[in-house]
Amino acid sequence: MRRSTREYETALLVDGEVLVIEGIVYRGRTMLDEEGAERFAPLERWATTVAESLGRPVTWRAEAKNEPEARGTARPGEVLQNRLAL
């Protein structure tokens, strides 16, 4: 069976602001599985990698149709955090 996907507006934030490093804006559209416990795992991994690189917490968020769907915060040196569905 083919999985269904959904488009999300996604972003990484530091101190409440969209992250920008050397002109690269960490915000865009991402296709993720529409259902399932691990649908936001790619965003968690992305935030964790960036948090490790920066040495500070990075928050990820996903919105669909301008409505918050989920968000979480990755901290350097920590394992993936449980996501908070909004």
HELIX and SHEET records of a PDB file:
HELIX    1   1 ALA A   41  LEU A   54  1                                  14    
SHEET    1   A 3 GLU A  17  VAL A  18  0                                        
SHEET    2   A 3 THR A   5  VAL A  14 -1                                        
SHEET    3   A 3 ARG A  27  ASP A  33 -1                                        
SHEET    1   B 5 GLU A  17  VAL A  18  0                                        
SHEET    2   B 5 THR A   5  VAL A  14 -1                                        
SHEET    3   B 5 VAL A  58  ALA A  64 -1                                        
SHEET    4   B 5 GLU A  67  ALA A  74 -1                                        
SHEET    5   B 5 LEU A  84  ALA A  85 -1                                        
SHEET    1   C 2 VAL A  20  ILE A  21  0                                        
SHEET    2   C 2 ILE A  24  VAL A  25 -1                                        
END                                                                             
